[in-house]
Amino acid sequence: RKAYDLITESMPQLLEHCAIGWQAKARFVLARCHICALQNASTPEEQNKLLSTAADLLTHSNGLATRANLRALRIEIAYWLARVYHQLGRVAERNKAAKEYRTLMENASSNSKRACSTGYLFYVDREVLTNELHALRSTSI
């Protein structure tokens, strides 16, 4: 909840002042907040709304991450898009996201010996993003 409040407060400054990569990361974190909020959703309609919003944010984030050439973030996004689309019952989109995830993972593993593990690729950037958000909030007019 704290991350959600922080990002939604700072989103206008992020979209206006930050580079495309930071915008992609912020939208990704916001999408993950929506996914985490599913635990507290009491009705199927509320769950579907959260999932649809997360899918939109992830899709937009993916476009930005592609433009910024952030391969690790794109892997994370493809993984979560496939999961969200699966929950929404959107099979064609799920399969497309899963295929993109597989392709990105194969390219990542063939380009480097370092193992990729979903959930850990984005950890450091999230901490840096939080610090940047605090800095933006304290300097905004």
LINSULCOR-V274986 format. One record per pair of residues at least 24 apart in sequence whose ideal C-beta (glycine too) atoms are under 10 Angstrom apart, sorted by the first residue. I is the first residue (numbers start at 1). J is the second residue. Records with the same first field share a line. If there is no record, write none. Layout:
I=J / J
This chain:
1=33 / 36 / 37 / 40
2=33 / 130
3=29 / 30 / 32 / 33 / 36 / 126 / 129 / 130 / 133
4=29 / 30 / 32 / 33 / 34 / 36 / 37
5=33
6=30 / 33 / 129 / 130 / 133 / 134 / 137
7=31 / 32 / 33 / 129 / 130 / 133
8=33
9=133 / 136 / 137 / 140
10=129 / 130 / 132 / 133 / 134 / 135 / 136 / 137 / 140
11=133
12=136 / 140
13=132 / 133 / 135 / 136 / 137 / 139 / 140 / 141
14=129 / 132 / 133 / 136
16=136 / 140
17=136 / 139 / 140
18=129 / 132 / 133 / 136
19=64 / 68
20=63 / 64 / 65 / 66 / 67 / 68 / 69 / 70
21=64 / 65 / 67 / 68 / 69 / 70 / 73 / 125
22=64 / 68 / 125 / 128 / 129 / 132 / 133 / 136
23=60 / 61 / 64 / 65 / 67 / 68
24=60 / 61 / 62 / 63 / 64 / 65 / 66 / 67 / 68 / 70 / 73 / 74 / 77
25=61 / 64 / 65 / 68 / 70 / 73 / 76 / 122 / 125 / 126 / 128 / 129 / 132
26=57 / 61 / 64 / 129 / 132 / 133
27=56 / 57 / 58 / 59 / 60 / 61 / 62 / 63 / 64 / 65 / 77
28=54 / 57 / 58 / 60 / 61 / 62 / 64 / 65 / 70 / 73 / 74 / 76 / 77 / 80 / 122 / 125 / 126 / 129
29=57 / 61 / 122 / 125 / 126 / 129 / 130 / 133
30=54 / 57 / 58 / 60 / 61
31=55 / 56 / 57 / 58 / 59 / 60 / 61 / 77 / 80 / 81 / 84
32=57 / 58 / 76 / 80 / 122 / 126
33=57
34=58 / 84
35=80 / 83 / 84 / 87
38=84 / 87
47=87 / 88
48=87 / 88 / 89
50=84 / 87
51=83 / 84 / 85 / 86 / 87 / 88 / 89 / 90
52=84 / 88 / 90
53=84
54=80 / 81 / 83 / 84 / 87 / 88
55=80 / 81 / 84 / 85 / 87 / 88 / 90 / 93 / 97
56=84
57=84
58=82 / 83 / 84 / 85 / 97
59=84 / 93 / 97
62=97 / 100
70=121 / 122 / 125
71=104 / 107 / 108 / 111 / 116 / 121
72=104 / 108 / 116 / 120 / 121 / 122 / 125
73=121 / 122 / 125
74=100 / 101 / 104 / 108 / 121
75=100 / 101 / 103 / 104 / 105 / 107 / 108 / 116 / 117 / 118 / 121 / 122
76=101 / 104 / 116 / 118 / 119 / 120 / 121 / 122 / 125
77=101 / 104 / 122
78=102 / 103 / 104 / 105 / 118
79=104 / 105 / 118 / 119 / 121
80=118
83=118
